[in-house]
């Protein structure tokens, strides 16, 4: 699903970052900082990449396109954007 959303973002020239299981910890922190400093418009990530201190404090909307079978994972993913840091 992230591939499809990424394709649409590219077609509309939205600035975005993508985080999935292939991104190492150092790069993750750089992507988060870039998003929180409003250097990109969208932040695409899977609900499973959390648990490592991800706080997207500048996010004002969370859209979950492909819910996880465990609803607590989706709740935790939404909470990442709603924390005040």
HELIX and SHEET records of a PDB file:
HELIX    1   1 UNK A    2  UNK A   11  1                                  10    
HELIX    2   2 UNK A   25  UNK A   36  1                                  12    
HELIX    3   3 UNK A   47  UNK A   49  5                                   3    
HELIX    4   4 UNK A   71  UNK A   82  1                                  12    
SHEET    1   A 2 UNK A  16  UNK A  19  0                                        
SHEET    2   A 2 UNK A  42  UNK A  45  1                                        
END                                                                             
